[in-house]
């Protein structure tokens, strides 16, 4: 079947979901490069217009009105236009959390990207998702899952995510006659090697001394990111390494700060809150190793971002981290600080470090945006 146009359904801008915004932008740019007509439709803000936050309090509920009441009506009205009723015009929902929009779009001509099922599984009581849900969250996630399983075309960002989705699909009956496939994420920004001399000004602004090595963790303060393990790992390393720990992303919360203090590591920890992109690239480039002990992910962008900058990676052995690294990182039990410490000490060996860096560069070729777009277009071509 020919594809004359693809309408991308993006996220609600006031929610400020930066990674999803970049994902949609990548698809838009990539499809345009293949001479496919493409548009991006985002739910507009009406009720929540002007509100500081649409993720908490009254703003969240006003945002729900915009997303779940107003936008579906807008979609249905737009579909009255002859242009969007053509059999060669397809629709793609860029984020599985917007699966309820499937009910307002032509199912045979609509697909969706499933980035993970962590929140869904958390709402269903799976402790290994590390995503507990409120009472209203349980209702929302069940609604999302019910709609997601009706999709004729799904792009899962990892085989692990695909397997978890299939496990939720009640014996796979929703797979019958449908096209569900793995379409790996691509980089959503430029991550490349940076000369050490160019890194130094960024590190100085972050408070990292030029004569001190450091390990890096990038991510939020969510429990599933397992930031505590980084401190535990350095504690287990003991006097075999005297460098620093850099946490980049959200601020260090009180519980982690207390734990760091209890280990006597307070003076060896630096927090870089929400670094801009070039600072993040510099941090990846200059670190001794990137440490990624996450307990649950749908894909795990930071792993390949670090590799693209030439950082050796020590990551969790829980999928999809091994799938994403394809054997080019060291993997250990994220609940075993001794195992993580042993893996990190291997990184300090020049031959192992050099191998991990070179293999990391090779691994990153799998996540080129051209590869993503080729697989994405195949989702719509019979």
matplotlib code that plots the C-alpha trace (Angstrom):
import matplotlib.pyplot as plt

x = [0.0, 1.3, 1.7, 0.9, 0.8, 1.3, -0.3, 1.7, -0.3, 2.0, 1.7, 0.0, 2.5, 1.7, 2.8, 6.4, 7.3, 10.6, 11.6, 8.3, 8.5, 11.9, 10.7, 7.9, 10.3, 12.6, 9.8, 8.7, 12.2, 12.9, 9.7, 10.2, 13.7, 12.0, 9.6, 6.6, 4.1, 3.8, 1.9, 2.1, -1.1, -0.7, -3.7, -4.2, -4.6, -8.0, -9.1, -5.5, -4.2, -2.0, -1.7, 1.8, 1.5, -0.7, 0.7, -0.5, -3.5, -6.3, -4.1, -3.9, -7.7, -8.0, -5.4, -7.4, -10.4, -8.2, -6.6, -9.5, -12.6, -11.7, -9.0, -11.0, -13.7, -11.2, -9.9, -13.3, -14.1, -10.8, -11.6, -14.6, -12.3, -11.9, -8.1, -7.9, -10.3, -8.0, -6.8, -3.2, -3.3, -2.2, -2.1, 0.5, 0.2, 3.7, 3.2, 1.3, 0.0, -2.3, -3.8, -7.4, -7.1, -7.3, -11.0, -11.2, -9.1, -9.6, -8.1, -7.0, -5.0, -3.6, -0.5, 1.1, 4.5, 4.7, 7.7, 7.1, 4.4, 5.9, 3.1, 0.5, 2.2, 2.6, -1.1, -1.8, 0.3, 3.5, 6.2, 9.1, 7.8, 8.7, 5.8, 3.1, -0.1, -2.7, -6.4, -7.1, -3.8, -5.0, -8.2, -6.2, -3.6, -6.2, -8.0, -4.8, -4.1, -7.6, -7.2, -3.6, -4.5, -6.9, -4.2, -3.6, -0.1, 2.3, 6.0, 7.6, 10.9, 12.5, 11.8, 11.5, 8.7, 7.0, 7.2, 5.7, 2.9, 2.2, 2.1, -0.6, -2.7, -4.5, -2.9, -2.0, -5.4, -5.0, -2.1, -4.3, -4.2, -2.2, 1.3, 3.2, 6.9, 10.1, 11.3, 14.2, 14.5, 17.1, 19.1, 16.8, 19.7, 23.4, 25.7, 29.3, 32.9, 34.1, 37.9, 38.9, 39.9, 36.4, 34.9, 36.8, 34.9, 31.6, 33.0, 34.4, 30.9, 29.5, 32.1, 34.1, 37.8, 40.0, 42.3, 39.5, 38.0, 34.2, 31.5, 28.3, 24.6, 22.0, 18.3, 15.5, 15.0, 12.4, 13.0, 13.4, 16.4, 18.2, 20.6, 21.4, 23.3, 25.9, 26.8, 26.7, 29.0, 31.6, 31.4, 32.1, 35.1, 36.6, 40.2, 40.7, 39.4, 39.1, 37.1, 33.8, 30.2, 28.2, 24.4, 23.0, 19.3, 16.9, 18.3, 19.4, 16.5, 16.6, 16.6, 19.6, 21.4, 21.1, 22.3, 25.3, 26.1, 25.8, 28.4, 30.8, 30.7, 29.1, 32.3, 32.7, 29.2, 28.3, 24.8, 24.3, 20.6, 19.0, 22.2, 21.8, 22.6, 26.2, 26.9, 25.4, 27.6, 30.7, 29.7, 29.3, 32.6, 34.8, 33.5, 35.5, 32.4, 28.7, 26.7, 23.2, 21.8, 18.1, 15.5, 13.1, 13.1, 11.3, 14.5, 17.1, 18.3, 21.2, 23.0, 23.5, 24.0, 27.0, 28.3, 28.0, 30.2, 32.9, 32.0, 32.3, 29.1, 28.3, 24.6, 21.9, 21.5, 17.7, 16.2, 16.1, 19.6, 21.4, 19.3, 20.1, 23.8, 24.0, 26.9, 28.9, 28.5, 29.2, 26.1, 25.5, 22.7, 21.4, 20.7, 24.3, 26.8, 29.7, 28.9, 28.6, 31.9, 33.7, 32.3, 33.5, 37.0, 37.1, 36.5, 39.6, 41.7, 43.0, 42.4, 38.8, 38.1, 39.3, 37.2, 34.0, 34.5, 35.1, 32.3, 30.0, 30.6, 29.7, 26.6, 25.3, 25.0, 21.9, 20.1, 20.7, 17.5, 17.6, 17.2, 14.3, 12.5, 13.0, 11.5, 8.8, 7.7, 7.6, 4.9, 2.5, 3.5, 1.9]
y = [0.0, 3.5, 6.1, 9.6, 11.3, 10.6, 12.7, 12.5, 12.9, 14.5, 15.2, 18.0, 20.8, 22.1, 18.7, 19.5, 15.9, 16.8, 13.3, 12.8, 16.2, 15.2, 11.8, 13.4, 16.0, 13.1, 11.4, 14.6, 15.4, 11.9, 11.4, 14.7, 13.6, 10.6, 12.9, 11.8, 14.5, 14.8, 17.0, 17.1, 17.6, 18.4, 18.7, 22.5, 24.0, 25.6, 24.9, 24.7, 27.6, 29.8, 27.2, 26.8, 23.0, 20.5, 17.5, 18.3, 19.8, 21.6, 22.1, 18.3, 18.0, 21.0, 19.3, 16.1, 18.1, 19.4, 16.0, 13.6, 15.7, 18.6, 17.0, 13.9, 16.2, 18.1, 14.9, 13.8, 17.2, 17.2, 13.7, 15.1, 16.7, 14.7, 14.9, 12.8, 10.1, 8.9, 5.3, 6.4, 8.9, 7.3, 8.5, 7.8, 8.4, 9.1, 8.1, 5.1, 7.1, 8.8, 5.4, 6.6, 8.7, 5.5, 5.6, 8.8, 7.8, 5.2, 2.0, 0.4, 3.5, 4.4, 3.2, 4.0, 3.9, 2.0, 3.3, 1.1, -0.4, 0.5, 2.7, 0.2, -2.7, -0.6, 0.2, -3.5, -4.3, -5.5, -4.6, -5.0, -2.0, 0.3, 2.6, 2.6, 4.3, 6.3, 5.2, 7.5, 6.5, 2.8, 3.8, 5.9, 3.2, 0.5, 2.8, 3.4, -0.4, -1.2, 1.2, 0.3, -3.3, -2.4, -0.9, -2.5, -1.2, -0.8, 0.2, -1.1, 0.6, -2.7, -6.4, -6.3, -3.8, -5.9, -9.0, -7.2, -5.8, -9.2, -10.6, -8.1, -8.9, -11.9, -14.8, -12.6, -12.6, -8.9, -9.8, -11.6, -9.8, -6.9, -5.5, -5.1, -4.8, -3.6, -0.2, 1.0, 4.6, 6.8, 9.5, 12.5, 15.0, 15.1, 13.1, 13.0, 12.9, 16.2, 17.0, 17.1, 20.8, 21.7, 19.7, 21.6, 24.9, 23.0, 20.8, 23.8, 25.4, 22.2, 22.3, 19.3, 19.7, 19.1, 16.8, 14.5, 11.6, 11.0, 8.5, 9.8, 9.0, 10.7, 10.6, 11.5, 10.9, 8.2, 5.0, 2.9, 4.9, 3.4, 6.3, 4.9, 2.1, 4.5, 5.6, 2.0, 1.0, 3.6, 2.6, -1.0, 0.1, 1.6, 2.9, 1.3, 4.5, 8.0, 9.9, 11.7, 10.9, 13.2, 13.0, 14.9, 15.5, 16.1, 17.4, 14.9, 14.2, 14.0, 10.3, 9.9, 12.8, 11.0, 7.8, 9.5, 11.1, 7.8, 6.3, 9.2, 10.3, 13.7, 15.5, 13.3, 13.9, 16.7, 17.4, 19.0, 20.0, 19.9, 20.5, 22.0, 19.8, 20.8, 20.4, 17.0, 16.0, 17.2, 15.3, 12.1, 12.7, 13.3, 10.7, 7.7, 5.6, 6.0, 4.1, 3.0, 0.7, 1.2, -1.2, -0.8, 0.9, 0.7, 1.5, 3.5, 6.4, 7.4, 4.2, 4.9, 8.6, 7.8, 5.3, 7.9, 10.2, 7.6, 6.7, 3.0, 1.9, -0.2, -1.0, -3.1, -6.7, -6.3, -6.0, -4.0, -2.7, -5.8, -5.7, -2.0, -2.4, -5.6, -6.9, -3.6, -2.6, -4.4, -5.6, -6.4, -7.0, -3.6, -4.7, -6.1, -3.3, -5.7, -6.9, -3.3, -2.4, -5.3, -4.3, -0.7, -1.8, -3.7, -0.4, 1.0, -1.6, 0.2, -2.8, -3.4, 0.4, 0.7, -2.3, -1.0, 2.5, 1.1, -1.4, 1.3, 3.4, 0.5, -0.3, 3.3, 2.7, 0.6, 3.7, 6.1, 8.0, 6.7, 3.2, 4.3, 6.0, 3.0, 0.6, 3.2, 3.5, -0.3, -0.3, 1.3, -0.4, -3.8]
z = [0.0, -0.9, 1.8, 0.6, 4.0, 7.7, 10.4, 13.7, 16.9, 19.4, 23.1, 25.0, 25.1, 28.6, 30.0, 28.9, 28.0, 26.4, 25.3, 23.6, 21.8, 20.5, 19.4, 17.3, 15.9, 14.8, 13.0, 11.4, 10.1, 9.0, 7.1, 5.3, 4.3, 2.6, 0.7, 2.6, 3.4, 7.1, 9.7, 13.5, 15.4, 19.1, 21.5, 22.1, 25.5, 26.2, 29.8, 31.1, 29.1, 31.3, 34.1, 35.5, 35.8, 34.2, 36.0, 39.5, 41.2, 39.4, 36.3, 35.8, 35.7, 33.4, 31.2, 31.2, 29.8, 27.0, 26.2, 26.7, 25.9, 23.6, 21.4, 20.5, 19.3, 17.2, 15.7, 14.7, 13.1, 11.2, 9.8, 8.1, 5.6, 2.4, 2.6, 5.7, 4.5, 1.7, 2.0, 1.6, 4.5, 7.8, 11.4, 14.1, 17.8, 19.0, 22.6, 24.0, 26.9, 24.3, 23.2, 23.9, 20.7, 18.8, 19.4, 17.4, 14.5, 11.7, 13.2, 9.9, 9.1, 12.5, 14.4, 17.7, 19.4, 22.6, 24.6, 27.6, 29.7, 33.0, 34.3, 33.0, 34.8, 37.9, 37.9, 37.5, 40.6, 39.1, 41.7, 39.2, 37.2, 40.2, 39.1, 41.8, 40.8, 42.6, 42.5, 39.6, 38.0, 38.0, 36.2, 33.7, 32.9, 32.5, 30.0, 28.2, 28.0, 26.8, 23.9, 23.2, 22.6, 19.9, 17.7, 14.3, 14.1, 17.0, 17.0, 20.2, 21.1, 22.3, 22.1, 25.9, 25.7, 22.9, 25.1, 28.1, 26.0, 24.5, 28.1, 28.9, 25.8, 27.2, 25.3, 22.4, 20.8, 20.0, 17.7, 15.2, 11.9, 13.3, 12.6, 15.9, 15.4, 17.2, 15.9, 18.0, 19.1, 17.5, 19.1, 19.9, 19.9, 18.8, 21.1, 19.8, 21.1, 22.4, 22.9, 26.6, 26.2, 25.1, 28.0, 30.7, 30.8, 31.2, 33.9, 35.7, 35.7, 37.2, 40.0, 38.8, 39.4, 36.4, 38.3, 39.6, 37.7, 38.2, 37.4, 36.0, 36.5, 34.3, 35.2, 37.5, 41.2, 40.5, 42.6, 39.5, 38.4, 41.4, 42.1, 45.5, 43.8, 42.4, 45.9, 47.2, 44.3, 45.2, 48.8, 47.8, 45.7, 48.8, 48.5, 45.1, 43.5, 45.0, 42.3, 42.4, 41.7, 39.5, 39.4, 36.5, 36.1, 39.0, 42.3, 44.9, 47.2, 51.0, 51.2, 48.8, 50.6, 53.9, 52.4, 50.8, 54.2, 56.0, 53.6, 54.3, 50.6, 51.0, 49.9, 46.8, 45.3, 42.8, 41.6, 38.2, 38.0, 34.6, 32.6, 29.1, 26.2, 25.6, 29.3, 29.3, 26.2, 28.1, 31.2, 29.1, 27.3, 30.4, 32.8, 33.9, 33.3, 32.9, 35.6, 34.7, 37.4, 36.5, 37.8, 34.9, 31.5, 28.2, 26.2, 28.2, 26.1, 28.4, 27.8, 24.1, 24.6, 26.8, 24.3, 21.5, 23.5, 24.1, 27.7, 28.9, 30.4, 33.5, 33.4, 35.0, 33.8, 33.7, 30.2, 28.0, 29.0, 27.7, 24.5, 23.9, 24.6, 22.5, 24.6, 24.4, 28.1, 31.3, 33.0, 36.7, 39.2, 40.1, 43.7, 44.2, 45.0, 45.1, 41.5, 40.3, 42.0, 40.4, 36.9, 37.5, 38.5, 35.2, 33.3, 34.9, 33.1, 29.9, 27.5, 28.7, 28.7, 25.1, 24.0, 25.6, 24.0, 20.5, 20.7, 22.1, 19.0, 16.8, 18.8, 18.3, 14.6, 15.2, 16.5, 13.6, 12.7, 9.1, 10.5, 12.6, 9.7, 7.4, 10.0, 10.8, 7.1, 6.8, 9.6, 7.1, 3.9, 3.3]

ax = plt.figure().add_subplot(projection="3d")
ax.plot(x, y, z, "-o")
ax.set_aspect("equal")
plt.show()
